[in-house]
Amino acid sequence: MVVRIRLQRFGRKHLPFYRIVVAESKCPRDGRFIENVGTYNPIPDKNMTKEITANADRVKYWLTVGAQPSDRVAWLFG
């Protein structure tokens, strides 16, 4: 069982909003997940900033037990 930290899409057409979730790699993108660890809003606000919120303790925990971030999540976390 490979566990990944990845994005789960919400929102509507042309206005995406993402949850950062921990899920098995074989589950569908918007399907079952183990834990919700944060959110990402790619649409900039009036100050031209994109919002990322994450529970750092839970993300560190999942990384230490072997969860692999997806390419986009790894880029977001820097």
C-alpha positions, 0 to 999 in steps of 0.5 A: 500500500503506497500512501500519497499526499496529493490534491483533491479537486473541489469548486466549479468549472474555471474556479478550482479549490483543492484539499490536500489529502493523504490517500492510497495511490490506487484510490481515485483523485476525488475518491476515498482518502485517509486524512485531510491535512490542508487546503490550496486556493490557486485563484489569487485574491485582490493582493495577488496572493494564493492561499495555502493552509496545512497542518504542519504537524500532520504533514510531517507525521505522514512524511516520516511514516513513508507517505510520498507527496505528489509532484504538485504537492512537493512543489507547493511545500517547497 
